């Protein structure tokens, strides 16, 4: 029983996920601190509030609604999402696209039915392998395969 648990914990993807969560939490704390220290006061000054608006609230029949805390959290979330997208997702997509192997084209992968015997044949075939009737190859399949059009 403990061996299975040990194997689960020591598996590479679990450790990578734990490290990712720890780094993500630290990154979120940094972005939240930046948002609280700089962005929120700047927005407060731009909107006419005095400095930080995270303590803004309103009350209805004695119930207090601290909407400023929600706005500060929403701003921190948007900044975190933007930084992660532009600094992690976009560069990783470019790296993956650069190193992606070109898939080898299989000209037999595209198939169609023979118009005479209705068996499945390659789209670029000019003769059915089953009934031996002559047929016109699919022009789109010929173009994808890089073969000249046949008459």
Secondary structure, DSSP 8 states (H G I E B T S, - for coil): -HHHHHHHHHSHHHHHHHHHHHHHHHHHHHHHHHIIIIIHHHHHHHTTSSS--TT--EEETTEEE-HHHHHHHHHHHHHHHHHHIIIIIHHHHHHHHHH-------TTTSEEE-TTT--EEETT-SB-TTT--B----HHHHHHHT-----
